[in-house]
Amino acid sequence: MNKDNKSNKEIKDLYKNYFNIGQVGLLDKFEFSKEKVLRAQGSFIYTESGEKILDLTSGFGTQNLGYNHPSILKERIEFASKEMMPFSRLFFNQSIALLSEKMALLLPGNLDYSFFCNSGAEANEGALKLAYKYHNGNRNLLIHNENSFHGKLIATSQITDSPEVYFDFQTSLETKCIDVTDIDLLKKTIEANSKNIYAIILEPFSASLAKPVEYEKLCLINDICKEEDIILIFDEVYSGFYRTSNLFYFMNEENLCPDIVTYSKSFGGGIASISGYTVDSKVFKKSYGSQKDALLHSSTYSNYVEEDKIALKTLEIFSDAEFIKQIHLKRDYLASKVENLTKLNNVNSLSGDGFHWGIGFEKVNLLNTDKLLKILPLEITKDPRFVEKLYVSAIINELYTKYKILTYAGFNKDIKLFISPPLVIENSDIDYFVDAFEDILDKQPLILIINFVKNYLLRIFNKD
Ligand SMILES: Cc1ncc(COP(=O)(O)O)c(C=O)c1O
């Protein structure tokens, strides 16, 4: 076998020995773990075994434009063919200048100054540093929201409140986790920590719960922050770039403007690893406006010309009036279809916005099998939400094995199946998913779970 063309099994072995042994165990539970991906285009992934998979995960929010959007690919190829200078720190970088300007033009209020880095967590940590510097270290407390997800670096894992990120790593931030949307509680917390809170960070739309915060509450939080000179940071890492129903979720409400917004995922057009934050100009100038402070926050690749160019092209696409008109039509079509799913057996909730929807399910009663499972000497069966996780995993597996549809689930406070397609998905593909989902939910949960476990055992047995 050609050294550069490993089989899926060989790749798995390399993962086991050199990359991440536990991840192999996690992925192995699903049928897709036996497939090797050859290429991806639009809403579809093509595998070596000849399968065409409809991707309703959008590559975890990175593929809002669909895989390998032609204009983005063209930009990459052009960059390489012109032997452009990929890195520029001591020379002024036109791409970074234009990208910053474009962000300022697209964002409301005085959100004018941007910084670009490579991941959502990095963007959030950069925003936290800037917010802390704003009060010159005279305020020390950072407030974050219940059930939040802000990333997995040292500081961002501390302000992530999800059972998925359960381990307490050593940190140095002084933080408080409250239900930020409980306005009375927020006011009391501010009163009890008078002039000590430097920032509040929250997701206006939580992707891990597929749940928006009401605009009325966001506006109240915004007003309180302005009154108390607290920096308000909106984390739109997932919800940005029309994943929800606007460029950013908060932009649906005219009176709403945070001090800092953070973003990533589809900012790079599905190809470039780029993230960023944009800051109110007054806040930026106070924090980092002087020459002494100008480089307090930077990283080697934060000036990466090629990624900036791709992001600029992405923003061009996202500002095209016809493109926006089309995705709004698609958004409305998707909403009308997913709303009907609440009528199906075992579905007990639906929440979301735009192109990111979460479906919750009734608690499955497995005729006391769950009690039996708890006796098994397996760590995962002790998880109180084990059966719920098993059911949603069985649905994911059935969607994949029978219908070649890729979905994923979130195990934050609520367990939800996510429907998060690229914005370019065809209406007929939305219909195809809805029909498949209806067929699956017609089946007894126990049958789905048995299929899931059977598939898994067969794969282990066949060493796929
Ligand atoms: C809302 C939110 N914030 C931050 C992050 C972290 O982004 P990254 O994984 O790129 O560090 C994510 C990742 O999914 C996210 O959804």
The ligand as an SDF file (V2000), in Angstrom:
LIG
                    3D

 16 16  0  0  0  0  0  0  0  0999 V2000
  -19.8280   29.0940   21.3750 C   0  0  0  0  0  0  0  0  0  0  0  0
  -18.4400   28.5480   21.2360 C   0  0  0  0  0  0  0  0  0  0  0  0
  -17.4170   29.2400   21.7610 N   0  0  0  0  0  0  0  0  0  0  0  0
  -16.1550   28.8090   21.6530 C   0  0  0  0  0  0  0  0  0  0  0  0
  -15.8610   27.6360   21.0140 C   0  0  0  0  0  0  0  0  0  0  0  0
  -14.4460   27.1600   20.9220 C   0  0  0  0  0  0  0  0  0  0  0  0
  -13.9820   27.2040   19.6260 O   0  0  0  0  0  0  0  0  0  0  0  0
  -12.6740   26.3480   19.2270 P   0  0  0  0  0  0  0  0  0  0  0  0
  -13.0730   24.9050   19.3190 O   0  0  0  0  0  0  0  0  0  0  0  0
  -12.3730   26.7830   17.8330 O   0  0  0  0  0  0  0  0  0  0  0  0
  -11.6160   26.6980   20.1850 O   0  0  0  0  0  0  0  0  0  0  0  0
  -16.9010   26.8830   20.4370 C   0  0  0  0  0  0  0  0  0  0  0  0
  -16.6090   25.6230   19.7520 C   0  0  0  0  0  0  0  0  0  0  0  0
  -17.4660   24.8960   19.3200 O   0  0  0  0  0  0  0  0  0  0  0  0
  -18.2210   27.3460   20.5610 C   0  0  0  0  0  0  0  0  0  0  0  0
  -19.2460   26.6650   20.0580 O   0  0  0  0  0  0  0  0  0  0  0  0
  1  2  1  0
  2  3  1  0
  2 15  2  0
  3  4  2  0
  4  5  1  0
  5  6  1  0
  5 12  2  0
  6  7  1  0
  7  8  1  0
  8  9  2  0
  8 10  1  0
  8 11  1  0
 12 13  1  0
 12 15  1  0
 13 14  2  0
 15 16  1  0
M  END
$$$$
